Amino acid sequence: MDFNVKRLAADAGTFLSRAVQFTEEKLGQAEKTELDAHLENLLAKAECTRHWTEKIMKQTEILLQPNPNVRIEEFLYEKLEKKAPTRMNNNEQLGEYMIDSGNEFGPGTAYGNALTKCGETQKQIGIAEREFIQSSAINFLTPFRNFLEGDFKTISKERKLLQNKRLDLDAAKTRLKKARAAEARAAHLNSSPLEGDNPMVNFSYMLNFLHVKWLKLWTEEVTQAEQEVRIAQSEFDRQGEITRLLLEGIGSTHAHHLRCLNDFVEAQTTYYAQCYQYMVDLQKQLGSFPTTLTSNNNQNSSSSAQSTSDPSIPVSSSLPTPANSIVTSGFSELRASSGSRKARVLYDYDAADSSELSLLADEVITVYSVPGMDTDWLMGERGSQKGRVPITYLELLN
C-alpha cells in the first residue's frame, strides 16, 4: 500500500511538472528543445499518411456500400464479432423482379422471355458485384484499416512518449538553471565579509555558519539537477531513436499500400469486364427477338420526316444510303428467289422454343425463305436439324 501511494505521488509530481513546463512554453516563459529536422519530416509524413489513408478508406467504403444504414449495421456486426446477415444487392433484387414478372407474363412470350433473360443477367452482375466488394474489402480496405488501428496507433503512442520525455528534459534543464542561479547568489553572500563589533562575534559566527550550509545545500541541488538532466537527456535520446525507427517504416507502408491499390484496380477491371461481357451477351440475345414494334416506330419516324421535307426534292435523293443496304439486299434476293444459300453464323444463339434453331458462332448452315415468314427470320438447316434463325446473326456466303 505504501508503495502504491508513493508511486501515485511520484506520477502526480511528474504530471504536474510536465503541465507547468508545457504551460510556460506556450506562454513563452521557458525554452523548448527542438527535434531535429529529419525527425520532424518523418512526423509530418506519418501524419499526412494517416490523414489521406482515412479519407481514401472512408470514401472507398461509401463506394462499395452507398447505403449509410447498411454500413452502420455492418460496423456493429464487426465490432460484436458476429456475421452480418446475407442480403441481396440492388442488381440481384432487380433480377428477381424481372424473372418473376417474366414467369408471370409467360416465358413463351417475347416480352416474358426477354424479362427472364434480363433478370438472369442482372443476377450475374449482382454476383460479380458481390465478389468485387469482397475482394476489395480483403485486399484494399483491410490493410488500410490495419495501418490506422495498428501501426499508426503504435507510432502515436511512441510519439506521445517522446513528447513527455522532452517535457521532462526541459523541466530538468529549467531546475538546473534555477539551481545554478541560486548557487551563484549563495556564493556571493558567503564571500561577503560580515561586519560587526566584538559584542556581535557570536551572532556573526552563526550567520557565517548558515551561509556555508546554504552554499552546500545549493551545491548539492545543482549536482542533483545535473544528474537529472543527464538521465532525462539519455531517456529522450533513446525514445527519439525508437520513434525514428518506427517512422522510417512509413516508406514500407507506402509500398504495401501501392500493392493493395494495384489489387483494387485489378478487382475493378475484372468486375467491369464481367459486367460488359454480360451486357454484350444479353444484347445479342435480345437482338434475336421480333422487332415489329421497333420497325413500326422507325417507319413512323421516316414517314413523318418525309412529310415535313420539301415536296420539290425527292426523298430518295435527300436521305443517305444505309450502310447495311448490301446485306439487306442479299437477304431480299434470297427471299425473292425461293432458293437456298450458305450462311456463316456471327454469334452464338440459344433457341427460345422448339420452332427455332440454336446456333454456334462461325458455323456454316443452309438458309432459305418460307412464304409468309417474318422478314427478320429465315429457316436454317444443319444436317437433320431445322428451325427459324434471326438474320441479324447471319452473314450470307457467295
Kinemage of the C-alpha trace (Angstrom):
@kinemage 1
@onewidth
@group {chain A} dominant
@subgroup {mainchain}
@vectorlist {calphas} color= white
{ca met a 1} P 0.000 0.000 0.000
{ca asp a 2} L 2.844 2.391 0.828
{ca phe a 3} L 4.477 1.598 -2.482
{ca asn a 4} L 1.303 2.403 -4.393
{ca val a 5} L 0.859 5.707 -2.576
{ca lys a 6} L 4.459 6.688 -3.256
{ca arg a 7} L 4.110 5.691 -6.911
{ca leu a 8} L 0.906 7.707 -7.216
{ca ala a 9} L 2.550 10.727 -5.619
{ca ala a 10} L 5.555 10.421 -7.939
{ca asp a 11} L 3.308 10.168 -11.016
{ca ala a 12} L 1.302 13.175 -9.843
{ca gly a 13} L 4.504 15.170 -9.378
{ca thr a 14} L 5.745 14.214 -12.836
{ca phe a 15} L 2.424 15.135 -14.410
{ca leu a 16} L 2.407 18.495 -12.620
{ca ser a 17} L 5.985 19.198 -13.688
{ca arg a 18} L 5.117 18.444 -17.333
{ca ala a 19} L 1.986 20.593 -17.159
{ca val a 20} L 3.955 23.539 -15.756
{ca gln a 21} L 6.666 23.147 -18.397
{ca phe a 22} L 4.105 22.895 -21.217
{ca thr a 23} L 2.228 25.969 -19.977
{ca glu a 24} L 5.402 28.041 -19.647
{ca glu a 25} L 6.429 27.017 -23.193
{ca lys a 26} L 3.081 28.141 -24.555
{ca leu a 27} L 3.420 31.459 -22.718
{ca gly a 28} L 6.989 31.898 -23.962
{ca gln a 29} L 8.447 31.781 -20.461
{ca ala a 30} L 10.506 28.612 -20.911
{ca glu a 31} L 12.840 27.240 -23.554
{ca lys a 32} L 11.812 24.249 -25.669
{ca thr a 33} L 14.091 21.528 -27.005
{ca glu a 34} L 13.508 21.288 -30.759
{ca leu a 35} L 13.529 17.966 -32.603
{ca asp a 36} L 15.974 17.507 -35.447
{ca ala a 37} L 14.745 18.304 -38.957
{ca his a 38} L 14.813 14.667 -40.142
{ca leu a 39} L 12.576 13.537 -37.305
{ca glu a 40} L 10.202 16.449 -37.892
{ca asn a 41} L 9.926 15.497 -41.582
{ca leu a 42} L 9.179 11.876 -40.657
{ca leu a 43} L 6.462 13.005 -38.226
{ca ala a 44} L 4.878 15.212 -40.896
{ca lys a 45} L 4.982 12.352 -43.411
{ca ala a 46} L 3.328 9.967 -40.946
{ca glu a 47} L 0.576 12.461 -40.167
{ca cys a 48} L -0.029 13.068 -43.880
{ca thr a 49} L -0.241 9.305 -44.457
{ca arg a 50} L -2.782 8.928 -41.660
{ca his a 51} L -4.897 11.818 -42.958
{ca trp a 52} L -5.198 10.568 -46.536
{ca thr a 53} L -5.478 6.904 -45.589
{ca glu a 54} L -8.548 7.739 -43.503
{ca lys a 55} L -10.122 9.757 -46.319
{ca ile a 56} L -9.440 7.119 -49.009
{ca met a 57} L -10.688 4.298 -46.794
{ca lys a 58} L -13.929 6.090 -45.851
{ca gln a 59} L -14.680 7.076 -49.454
{ca thr a 60} L -13.987 3.530 -50.665
{ca glu a 61} L -16.440 2.214 -48.079
{ca ile a 62} L -19.035 4.652 -49.438
{ca leu a 63} L -18.284 3.488 -52.996
{ca leu a 64} L -18.680 -0.176 -52.102
{ca gln a 65} L -21.766 0.396 -49.927
{ca pro a 66} L -23.594 3.694 -50.627
{ca asn a 67} L -26.298 2.977 -48.010
{ca pro a 68} L -25.143 4.555 -44.691
{ca asn a 69} L -27.577 2.451 -42.638
{ca val a 70} L -26.139 -0.764 -44.024
{ca arg a 71} L -22.609 0.488 -43.330
{ca ile a 72} L -23.518 1.192 -39.701
{ca glu a 73} L -25.111 -2.231 -39.377
{ca glu a 74} L -22.045 -3.961 -40.832
{ca phe a 75} L -19.821 -1.945 -38.475
{ca leu a 76} L -21.846 -3.058 -35.448
{ca tyr a 77} L -21.751 -6.696 -36.516
{ca glu a 78} L -17.977 -6.399 -36.990
{ca lys a 79} L -17.495 -4.930 -33.509
{ca leu a 80} L -19.727 -7.625 -32.000
{ca glu a 81} L -17.723 -10.243 -33.953
{ca lys a 82} L -20.885 -11.623 -35.500
{ca lys a 83} L -21.593 -12.494 -39.117
{ca ala a 84} L -23.840 -9.990 -40.864
{ca pro a 85} L -26.999 -11.453 -42.462
{ca thr a 86} L -26.727 -12.109 -46.195
{ca arg a 87} L -28.959 -9.839 -48.229
{ca met a 88} L -29.432 -9.379 -51.960
{ca asn a 89} L -27.872 -6.304 -53.523
{ca asn a 90} L -29.743 -3.981 -55.894
{ca asn a 91} L -28.852 -5.871 -59.077
{ca glu a 92} L -29.858 -9.213 -57.610
{ca gln a 93} L -33.145 -7.750 -56.361
{ca leu a 94} L -33.876 -6.280 -59.788
{ca gly a 95} L -33.048 -9.623 -61.394
{ca glu a 96} L -35.514 -11.405 -59.084
{ca tyr a 97} L -38.286 -8.952 -60.003
{ca met a 98} L -37.588 -9.362 -63.730
{ca ile a 99} L -37.556 -13.156 -63.554
{ca asp a 100} L -40.781 -13.244 -61.505
{ca ser a 101} L -42.516 -10.862 -63.913
{ca gly a 102} L -41.256 -12.845 -66.916
{ca asn a 103} L -42.728 -16.030 -65.440
{ca glu a 104} L -45.987 -14.158 -64.788
{ca phe a 105} L -46.254 -12.905 -68.380
{ca gly a 106} L -45.207 -16.303 -69.684
{ca pro a 107} L -41.728 -17.446 -70.716
{ca gly a 108} L -43.158 -18.434 -74.112
{ca thr a 109} L -43.953 -14.804 -74.970
{ca ala a 110} L -41.307 -12.492 -76.388
{ca tyr a 111} L -41.688 -9.965 -73.564
{ca gly a 112} L -41.706 -12.605 -70.835
{ca asn a 113} L -38.651 -14.336 -72.325
{ca ala a 114} L -36.826 -11.009 -72.596
{ca leu a 115} L -37.608 -10.156 -68.971
{ca thr a 116} L -36.303 -13.542 -67.853
{ca lys a 117} L -33.047 -13.140 -69.779
{ca cys a 118} L -32.569 -9.594 -68.445
{ca gly a 119} L -33.238 -10.817 -64.909
{ca glu a 120} L -30.675 -13.601 -65.208
{ca thr a 121} L -28.088 -11.107 -66.460
{ca gln a 122} L -28.844 -8.694 -63.608
{ca lys a 123} L -28.339 -11.505 -61.106
{ca gln a 124} L -24.998 -12.348 -62.730
{ca ile a 125} L -23.965 -8.708 -62.409
{ca gly a 126} L -25.082 -8.764 -58.767
{ca ile a 127} L -22.918 -11.811 -58.071
{ca ala a 128} L -19.957 -10.128 -59.785
{ca glu a 129} L -20.544 -7.013 -57.668
{ca arg a 130} L -20.586 -9.115 -54.501
{ca glu a 131} L -17.264 -10.726 -55.462
{ca phe a 132} L -15.780 -7.308 -56.258
{ca ile a 133} L -16.842 -5.899 -52.867
{ca gln a 134} L -15.460 -8.918 -51.034
{ca ser a 135} L -12.141 -8.768 -52.881
{ca ser a 136} L -11.801 -5.014 -52.300
{ca ala a 137} L -12.591 -5.366 -48.599
{ca ile a 138} L -9.942 -8.058 -48.101
{ca asn a 139} L -7.161 -6.760 -50.342
{ca phe a 140} L -7.665 -2.987 -50.033
{ca leu a 141} L -9.716 -1.835 -47.049
{ca thr a 142} L -8.332 -4.316 -44.506
{ca pro a 143} L -4.640 -3.299 -44.979
{ca phe a 144} L -5.592 0.388 -44.722
{ca arg a 145} L -7.604 -0.257 -41.563
{ca asn a 146} L -4.797 -2.367 -40.069
{ca phe a 147} L -2.377 0.524 -40.587
{ca leu a 148} L -4.656 3.019 -38.835
{ca glu a 149} L -5.577 0.711 -35.957
{ca gly a 150} L -2.177 -0.940 -35.594
{ca asp a 151} L 0.982 0.702 -36.917
{ca phe a 152} L -0.169 4.291 -36.606
{ca lys a 153} L -1.509 3.756 -33.089
{ca thr a 154} L 1.925 2.451 -32.110
{ca ile a 155} L 3.549 5.476 -33.746
{ca ser a 156} L 1.164 7.813 -31.892
{ca lys a 157} L 1.938 6.113 -28.580
{ca glu a 158} L 5.703 6.397 -29.037
{ca arg a 159} L 5.332 9.964 -30.279
{ca lys a 160} L 3.430 10.847 -27.111
{ca leu a 161} L 6.155 9.233 -25.014
{ca leu a 162} L 8.736 11.289 -26.910
{ca gln a 163} L 6.775 14.434 -26.114
{ca asn a 164} L 6.690 13.511 -22.411
{ca lys a 165} L 10.433 12.783 -22.386
{ca arg a 166} L 11.069 16.147 -23.993
{ca leu a 167} L 8.986 17.910 -21.337
{ca asp a 168} L 10.882 16.041 -18.620
{ca leu a 169} L 14.199 17.078 -20.179
{ca asp a 170} L 13.197 20.729 -20.458
{ca ala a 171} L 11.825 20.735 -16.900
{ca ala a 172} L 15.137 19.290 -15.645
{ca lys a 173} L 17.041 21.944 -17.588
{ca thr a 174} L 14.849 24.632 -16.015
{ca arg a 175} L 15.516 23.290 -12.500
{ca leu a 176} L 19.266 23.162 -13.217
{ca lys a 177} L 19.202 26.729 -14.451
{ca lys a 178} L 17.396 27.917 -11.307
{ca ala a 179} L 19.725 25.908 -9.036
{ca arg a 180} L 22.829 27.437 -10.629
{ca ala a 181} L 21.388 30.930 -10.274
{ca ala a 182} L 20.653 30.292 -6.567
{ca glu a 183} L 24.137 28.820 -6.086
{ca ala a 184} L 25.677 31.942 -7.561
{ca arg a 185} L 23.704 34.153 -5.185
{ca ala a 186} L 24.682 31.959 -2.195
{ca ala a 187} L 28.363 32.104 -3.176
{ca his a 188} L 28.168 35.866 -3.446
{ca leu a 189} L 26.685 36.186 0.043
{ca asn a 190} L 29.241 33.783 1.564
{ca ser a 191} L 32.161 35.701 0.064
{ca ser a 192} L 30.959 38.998 1.537
{ca pro a 193} L 32.561 39.606 4.964
{ca leu a 194} L 30.295 40.248 7.884
{ca glu a 195} L 30.911 43.465 9.747
{ca gly a 196} L 30.220 43.846 13.449
{ca asp a 197} L 31.666 44.862 16.845
{ca asn a 198} L 33.026 42.464 19.411
{ca pro a 199} L 29.672 42.018 21.156
{ca met a 200} L 28.348 40.618 17.912
{ca val a 201} L 31.015 37.896 17.386
{ca asn a 202} L 28.712 35.036 18.296
{ca phe a 203} L 25.962 36.352 16.083
{ca ser a 204} L 28.386 36.844 13.166
{ca tyr a 205} L 29.708 33.318 13.605
{ca met a 206} L 26.184 31.960 13.438
{ca leu a 207} L 25.464 33.867 10.241
{ca asn a 208} L 28.678 32.602 8.617
{ca phe a 209} L 27.757 29.069 9.598
{ca leu a 210} L 24.282 29.405 7.980
{ca his a 211} L 25.849 30.863 4.829
{ca val a 212} L 28.158 27.878 4.466
{ca lys a 213} L 25.284 25.439 4.992
{ca trp a 214} L 23.195 27.316 2.403
{ca leu a 215} L 26.056 27.181 -0.074
{ca lys a 216} L 26.499 23.428 0.435
{ca leu a 217} L 22.712 22.954 0.055
{ca trp a 218} L 22.584 24.664 -3.325
{ca thr a 219} L 25.746 22.882 -4.419
{ca glu a 220} L 24.000 19.588 -3.729
{ca glu a 221} L 20.910 20.896 -5.537
{ca val a 222} L 22.970 21.749 -8.614
{ca thr a 223} L 24.632 18.327 -8.581
{ca gln a 224} L 21.260 16.581 -8.342
{ca ala a 225} L 19.807 18.771 -11.109
{ca glu a 226} L 22.754 17.991 -13.397
{ca gln a 227} L 22.243 14.277 -12.795
{ca glu a 228} L 18.529 14.617 -13.590
{ca val a 229} L 19.374 16.420 -16.845
{ca arg a 230} L 21.765 13.640 -17.875
{ca ile a 231} L 19.167 10.966 -17.135
{ca ala a 232} L 16.403 12.904 -18.917
{ca gln a 233} L 18.665 13.540 -21.919
{ca ser a 234} L 19.511 9.838 -22.152
{ca glu a 235} L 15.849 8.808 -21.994
{ca phe a 236} L 14.883 11.469 -24.546
{ca asp a 237} L 17.584 10.321 -26.986
{ca arg a 238} L 16.565 6.685 -26.594
{ca gln a 239} L 12.879 7.475 -27.144
{ca gly a 240} L 13.772 9.645 -30.124
{ca glu a 241} L 15.642 6.733 -31.708
{ca ile a 242} L 12.690 4.376 -31.143
{ca thr a 243} L 10.275 6.883 -32.673
{ca arg a 244} L 12.570 7.494 -35.632
{ca leu a 245} L 12.829 3.770 -36.423
{ca leu a 246} L 9.047 3.432 -36.378
{ca leu a 247} L 8.557 6.494 -38.563
{ca glu a 248} L 11.057 5.260 -41.139
{ca gly a 249} L 8.712 2.288 -41.663
{ca ile a 250} L 6.217 4.637 -43.345
{ca gly a 251} L 8.084 4.061 -46.601
{ca ser a 252} L 7.349 0.327 -46.354
{ca thr a 253} L 3.732 1.170 -45.579
{ca his a 254} L 3.502 3.199 -48.799
{ca ala a 255} L 4.936 0.275 -50.785
{ca his a 256} L 2.389 -2.087 -49.213
{ca his a 257} L -0.474 0.291 -49.915
{ca leu a 258} L 0.700 0.563 -53.526
{ca arg a 259} L 0.356 -3.219 -53.916
{ca cys a 260} L -3.103 -3.008 -52.339
{ca leu a 261} L -4.025 -0.262 -54.788
{ca asn a 262} L -2.976 -2.477 -57.695
{ca asp a 263} L -5.167 -5.281 -56.307
{ca phe a 264} L -8.097 -2.870 -56.033
{ca val a 265} L -7.691 -1.681 -59.631
{ca glu a 266} L -7.404 -5.287 -60.816
{ca ala a 267} L -10.620 -6.178 -58.981
{ca gln a 268} L -12.370 -3.191 -60.562
{ca thr a 269} L -11.108 -4.173 -64.018
{ca thr a 270} L -12.369 -7.733 -63.600
{ca tyr a 271} L -15.743 -6.547 -62.323
{ca tyr a 272} L -16.352 -4.054 -65.130
{ca ala a 273} L -15.133 -6.541 -67.753
{ca gln a 274} L -17.606 -9.132 -66.431
{ca cys a 275} L -20.443 -6.595 -66.490
{ca tyr a 276} L -19.573 -5.585 -70.043
{ca gln a 277} L -19.481 -9.186 -71.255
{ca tyr a 278} L -22.790 -9.989 -69.564
{ca met a 279} L -24.458 -6.998 -71.212
{ca val a 280} L -22.992 -7.781 -74.646
{ca asp a 281} L -24.329 -11.325 -74.415
{ca leu a 282} L -27.714 -10.014 -73.284
{ca gln a 283} L -27.812 -7.556 -76.154
{ca lys a 284} L -27.158 -10.383 -78.628
{ca gln a 285} L -29.927 -12.456 -77.110
{ca leu a 286} L -32.410 -9.574 -77.200
{ca gly a 287} L -31.457 -8.841 -80.816
{ca ser a 288} L -32.964 -12.166 -81.869
{ca phe a 289} L -36.457 -11.217 -80.662
{ca pro a 290} L -39.073 -9.972 -83.192
{ca thr a 291} L -38.675 -6.235 -83.784
{ca thr a 292} L -42.051 -5.491 -85.367
{ca leu a 293} L -42.810 -2.743 -82.884
{ca thr a 294} L -39.399 -1.164 -83.360
{ca ser a 295} L -39.742 -1.364 -87.142
{ca asn a 296} L -43.143 0.288 -86.980
{ca asn a 297} L -41.687 3.089 -84.849
{ca asn a 298} L -38.886 3.590 -87.355
{ca gln a 299} L -41.363 3.635 -90.243
{ca asn a 300} L -43.499 6.222 -88.487
{ca ser a 301} L -40.420 8.354 -87.895
{ca ser a 302} L -39.423 8.057 -91.552
{ca ser a 303} L -42.931 8.899 -92.693
{ca ser a 304} L -43.067 11.985 -90.518
{ca ala a 305} L -39.659 13.082 -91.740
{ca gln a 306} L -40.781 12.594 -95.360
{ca ser a 307} L -43.991 14.553 -94.841
{ca thr a 308} L -42.102 17.531 -93.395
{ca ser a 309} L -39.453 17.602 -96.141
{ca asp a 310} L -39.535 19.875 -99.172
{ca pro a 311} L -42.037 18.361 -101.704
{ca ser a 312} L -39.932 19.563 -104.597
{ca ile a 313} L -36.985 17.359 -103.579
{ca pro a 314} L -37.312 13.551 -103.952
{ca val a 315} L -36.937 11.755 -100.665
{ca ser a 316} L -34.613 9.118 -102.153
{ca ser a 317} L -32.104 11.795 -103.110
{ca ser a 318} L -32.197 13.581 -99.749
{ca leu a 319} L -31.643 10.555 -97.475
{ca pro a 320} L -28.279 8.750 -97.240
{ca thr a 321} L -27.975 5.127 -98.279
{ca pro a 322} L -27.918 2.753 -95.255
{ca ala a 323} L -24.557 1.113 -94.549
{ca asn a 324} L -26.141 -2.353 -94.429
{ca ser a 325} L -28.038 -1.997 -97.713
{ca ile a 326} L -25.854 -4.659 -99.393
{ca val a 327} L -26.536 -7.179 -96.636
{ca thr a 328} L -30.281 -6.385 -96.666
{ca ser a 329} L -30.454 -6.714 -100.444
{ca gly a 330} L -28.757 -10.129 -100.230
{ca phe a 331} L -31.447 -11.466 -97.914
{ca ser a 332} L -34.145 -9.820 -100.063
{ca glu a 333} L -32.836 -11.581 -103.165
{ca leu a 334} L -32.788 -14.870 -101.249
{ca arg a 335} L -36.437 -14.470 -100.241
{ca ala a 336} L -37.412 -13.444 -103.795
{ca ser a 337} L -35.655 -16.385 -105.465
{ca ser a 338} L -37.113 -19.002 -103.111
{ca gly a 339} L -33.749 -20.747 -103.229
{ca ser a 340} L -31.171 -21.602 -100.537
{ca arg a 341} L -27.797 -20.118 -99.620
{ca lys a 342} L -24.931 -20.919 -97.284
{ca ala a 343} L -24.540 -18.542 -94.350
{ca arg a 344} L -21.976 -18.143 -91.610
{ca val a 345} L -23.172 -17.675 -88.025
{ca leu a 346} L -21.830 -14.462 -86.427
{ca tyr a 347} L -22.788 -15.074 -82.763
{ca asp a 348} L -23.991 -17.866 -80.538
{ca tyr a 349} L -27.786 -18.057 -80.350
{ca asp a 350} L -29.972 -20.062 -77.962
{ca ala a 351} L -33.309 -21.127 -79.377
{ca ala a 352} L -36.257 -19.631 -77.496
{ca asp a 353} L -38.581 -22.556 -78.391
{ca ser a 354} L -38.773 -25.727 -80.473
{ca ser a 355} L -39.523 -23.786 -83.684
{ca glu a 356} L -36.089 -22.119 -83.592
{ca leu a 357} L -32.615 -23.491 -84.243
{ca ser a 358} L -29.740 -22.924 -81.816
{ca leu a 359} L -26.558 -21.582 -83.420
{ca leu a 360} L -22.852 -21.582 -82.686
{ca ala a 361} L -20.564 -18.775 -83.794
{ca asp a 362} L -18.571 -19.379 -87.019
{ca glu a 363} L -20.501 -22.480 -88.067
{ca val a 364} L -21.929 -22.635 -91.630
{ca ile a 365} L -25.584 -23.540 -92.162
{ca thr a 366} L -28.028 -23.584 -95.077
{ca val a 367} L -30.745 -20.919 -95.023
{ca tyr a 368} L -33.836 -20.402 -97.170
{ca ser a 369} L -37.082 -18.475 -97.041
{ca val a 370} L -40.558 -19.836 -96.422
{ca pro a 371} L -43.639 -17.989 -97.738
{ca gly a 372} L -45.375 -15.943 -95.053
{ca met a 373} L -42.327 -15.868 -92.711
{ca asp a 374} L -41.349 -12.678 -90.890
{ca thr a 375} L -38.769 -10.698 -92.877
{ca asp a 376} L -36.391 -10.748 -89.882
{ca trp a 377} L -36.207 -14.545 -89.895
{ca leu a 378} L -35.136 -17.372 -92.212
{ca met a 379} L -35.319 -21.130 -91.998
{ca gly a 380} L -31.992 -22.664 -91.054
{ca glu a 381} L -30.875 -26.216 -91.702
{ca arg a 382} L -27.962 -28.103 -90.161
{ca gly a 383} L -27.985 -31.765 -91.121
{ca ser a 384} L -31.304 -33.135 -89.969
{ca gln a 385} L -31.997 -30.152 -87.692
{ca lys a 386} L -34.260 -27.358 -88.892
{ca gly a 387} L -35.640 -24.213 -87.333
{ca arg a 388} L -36.094 -20.481 -87.576
{ca val a 389} L -32.978 -18.304 -87.236
{ca pro a 390} L -32.680 -14.483 -86.991
{ca ile a 391} L -30.991 -12.842 -89.967
{ca thr a 392} L -29.071 -10.476 -87.658
{ca tyr a 393} L -26.934 -13.457 -86.576
{ca leu a 394} L -26.085 -14.496 -90.165
{ca glu a 395} L -23.704 -13.497 -92.930
{ca leu a 396} L -24.518 -14.827 -96.425
{ca leu a 397} L -21.681 -16.525 -98.264
{ca asn a 398} L -21.061 -16.283 -102.008
